[in-house]
Amino acid sequence: MAPEPKKLHSGPARRATLLERLTSLFQPILMYTVVFTNGFIPALISQLHNLFNPSKLPLVFSPSAWRDAILKDGMPVILREGDKLAKDYKQHIVGRYASGKVFELGAGSGETLQYYDVNKISSLYLIEPFEELLPSLFASIKSRGPGFESKTKVVPVYVENRGALSDMGVQQGTFDTVVLVQVLCSIRDPGAHLAYLQSLLKPGGQLLIFEHVASKNSLTLLFQRLINPVWSYLARGCRLDRHSADVILQLGGWSHSEILRPEEEHDGALFPRAAARFVKA
Ligand SMILES: C[S@@+](CC[C@H](N)C(=O)[O-])C[C@H]1O[C@@H](n2cnc3c(N)ncnc32)[C@H](O)[C@@H]1O
């Protein structure tokens, strides 16, 4: 018998037990261990090649080049593992509602593609600036078949680069759906882009998000802030303490909004998640 789908709710997170609080503290270590064990050997091989290439030799001595090289193979694995735990939530938000002309910011290695119903979508713009992830993204698109592939367009630029986005067909007031999955945590100044993302929507268009957000529990929020500097460096800018869903709501201009969280989640979670839908007035 298939397991019951995991549910979302709009109430506060239940109180964590001491054991749950303690085990939560190990989650970032566990996650980075998965990234490192999958990314280190390929990173080492690519850096050994750089050692014999004079133009790339400086990369061998650059900590951020090592970090990015490790993320190249490690990040798709952690995103895939994370996706397994969040399938029901993503299905509830993205699978159920994404339709028409869709804009997805920070598509990564393409973990969200499986939730789009090709019959409900007319076109899909996938924005992904991290070039190390593009091979995995193109492979994910291809694996979904020619019908899906013909509707997608990969736009390899940062959201900050409005000119390039516009040149590649991303125009304001033309999208039915904007999708943000675990991306507001990584953008340098997300508040500066929310109004732009809203402006891409037609009236009645919807912004769908599945994001890890700041905890509502002050002790957990303190831990999130303590861990942030190291986590943010290792995960290329990802921050744990952003109230992303609340900030979108406060932006205003929505005719309908719903912000949900996983029922199973407790208030000691360092990666509490918000699944939300906002409809533009
Ligand atoms: C944690 S990953 C999530 C990827 C994917 N959405 C998923 O859930 O599997 C965050 C993504 O946001 C992208 N990103 C970070 N800053 C960005 C920016 N300024 N503009 C566009 N994308 C950005 C990163 O390159 C990365 O692919």
The ligand as a Gaussian input file, in Angstrom:
#p B3LYP/6-31G(d) Opt

LIG

0 1
 C       19.709000      25.685000      -3.464000
 S       19.749000      25.846000      -5.175000
 C       18.127000      25.307000      -5.600000
 C       18.029000      24.762000      -6.978000
 C       16.631000      24.229000      -7.377000
 N       15.641000      25.263000      -7.348000
 C       16.228000      23.060000      -6.486000
 O       15.433000      23.224000      -5.577000
 O       16.738000      21.964000      -6.719000
 C       19.656000      27.608000      -5.417000
 C       19.778000      28.016000      -6.873000
 O       19.596000      29.431000      -7.001000
 C       20.523000      29.917000      -7.960000
 N       20.786000      31.346000      -7.716000
 C       21.498000      31.883000      -6.702000
 N       21.576000      33.221000      -6.834000
 C       20.891000      33.547000      -7.965000
 C       20.606000      34.762000      -8.637000
 N       21.077000      35.926000      -8.181000
 N       19.882000      34.723000      -9.774000
 C       19.405000      33.535000     -10.232000
 N       19.633000      32.339000      -9.630000
 C       20.375000      32.340000      -8.521000
 C       21.755000      29.040000      -7.734000
 O       22.609000      29.038000      -8.833000
 C       21.132000      27.677000      -7.446000
 O       20.945000      26.921000      -8.595000

